[in-house]
């Protein structure tokens, strides 16, 4: 097929797809201008339909931890497809995936597959409510858990207000059951548990929030959440859709030595195909139908293509030194970026853990959404377009996290740093 240019294709797309995109961040609204359309991706690079190649620091928003189109995954999916694309009946691959997840993540005794991270978090919340027989939940401002009604809620006018709908179509009554608090604020959490004593079913968070840039918990915050939820009979849910299996075999909970009650996963365990999962303590998971009263289902859940892609990718990550290599290339990138920006006198903060990173143009410490909002948005927009022009694709929003893969080389990083220095000089 002969494609039109990206500009022409976007004009066509806008007439038949709302906003021309199937997920809002792809519209480039945070940076202005129009998106490009991808023709193919391989390794650390993507190529648009106009023939231009870019070093990619998005990695399909996290799943491409091996790089794009790794042959081991492609071959596994090809072989699995020969036996059928979906069955709607149990298959051996979903059992193998469940065995891998439960063996890699100590807090997960049982797990159920879904088709997206949104499905996983939505189902985990319903399960926590059914298990505790309570209605209210706590989430943190700046943590994104998908677009289900209970979780698409913004902070109210004060730290101890009910949340307010963050989208048209979310009933105020739903939002009223969600308490939104600032991240890294133990006092606000304690006050919420006092105000709604015995009413809070679950506390859900990204343990390393990565949907408002990358925010790291302050020392002791996660262990504090574990203690206070346990004391109040509240289900602690870690949303590790981004961090799970990317930062280590047991994700953030493995790094921080915290055992949540439920965990949500996605991205890496699908190898690029639609996938999600939630799991945790058997006593809680057994409240799911067909054993218990909490209903959850999915026609394509555990489908063989997503399962074999994820299984193959996880096996590749098991090979010696994979996570150490990811951390090494991440440190190399961070070191180079900080040297350039410091020499140029540009205020900045660069948060990084392993192969996840985010650059903020601010001199404030990044601890919550309010501090994220102090960054220089105009400077980010200029940098984005300058880097894109030089063949480096970073997230088209200052509120998104970047991802490295095992396909990224030192040569890729050196090219990126050279482009950054030129872009900064142009600014």
C-alpha angles and dihedrals in degrees: 000000000000110000127208118235118285090255093053093043091052090054089053092045093053090060094056106023121053105258088352092274139085094220122034101233089061090068092074091228092146092057102031124235129067131299126247123235121237123231099182143341132211131170111326094343140081127195124209126219089259089062099253118138125215136187101240122222095172101066092197086307094304114324097093095079091143091045127260121319099356107195094228090060095040091052093047092051091047092054093045092050090060088068095049139294099242137355110183083221128094114279133191095245094064090054091049091051091049090051091052094049094047092047094048098043113051095199092058113084095160131016138190125203125230134175100250144011089253090058090048096053093041090052094045090054092049090048092050091051092048093047096048097033088226130119111206126087135188123223131168129245108254095025112113119201103174131282103291115131099250092052103038090084131125128209118278125233093282138030092255102045129107113261124265125226111272092198139037110258095042108114114233088230090063093048090049089069092057120081112201118202135177114264118248092024111120093174091059090050093050091049091050093053090050094048095047099031113177093004104087114099099180145002111210126188145152098246087213102027108222105169098076093044113289115311121182125209117248116245112289096009097111094045088049090055090050091052098045095046091048091049092051099043091246122146112243110215122192113201100210096162088125103027100038113110090352098082095036141318092290098032121219093335088060092049094046097036093232122144111209120193094235133015132196124211141180141131104055093043090059098051089221098320124106110279145141138169140188128194147147142128113019092225089061098037091053088067086076121099133288087037098032144022099267111097122214128152144159131188094212098034111131093011112175098243096055091041096051091044091053095042091051092048092050091050089054090052090052090065116107117289100356096135092040090054091051091051091047095054089044092054090048091054094045094049093051095046093050093049092052096046094043092051090051092049094239113153109237148150122206116196115194138166118177108311096347122089145159132191118213122191097219138094093224124101110255108234105135144357093283091058091046088057092060092074124110102259094182091055091050092052092052091048093048094056094042092052092046090052088054093052101263119121116203126168112296090229135058087224096065134088124235125228134209126202139202087256093065112101134197086253089058090051093046090052090048093050091049089051090048093052091050091046092051091049090053091051 
